[in-house]
């Protein structure tokens, strides 16, 4: 039986393998692709809709239990995260 986690964007439950773990490292949101980095993690579906919902609701600050004003994405950082999400499936599948 595979562990189930909740997406911070859509609040939907899914298996751990279907979600991406996001952690705060040095004041920035970082994708923890292997899900082994220390600290609290937030889980997110690899879709722009879930990312937008999480950013709009300030869900990362709540899930990671940090101040929402410190180190969370502005418009440019959100675009960088979205680009990473768009390329996430390619990287995981090993295709180019």
Steps between C-alpha positions, in 0.01 A plus 500: 500500500650830387491809728237764421571875518289813450578756228534851646351647182177311437478323839451172313649181637735293286774243532842630591638403160243722321603814691815714520648590838596865548723618788643834607878516470690825564183706469393352164253235397685196367367183337609197698489248216622208709288604802795467739595859588474587869222715640132539439372441150194606306358272233375628165354352181729572203250738337486875458143508638608353834804730512283808434251394767777437753662839434167682507401340833853539647488127569877450495546731801238311699619153401865579568418700815701807409423870474322573171693824450844340504644329196195404304454542128435832337383508138842408354554214744152365433581493127822311572312246710236461227769441236649235725158336538454496123834322459447269797331221305776501239770470762326222693425297189857533378400626156655809341 
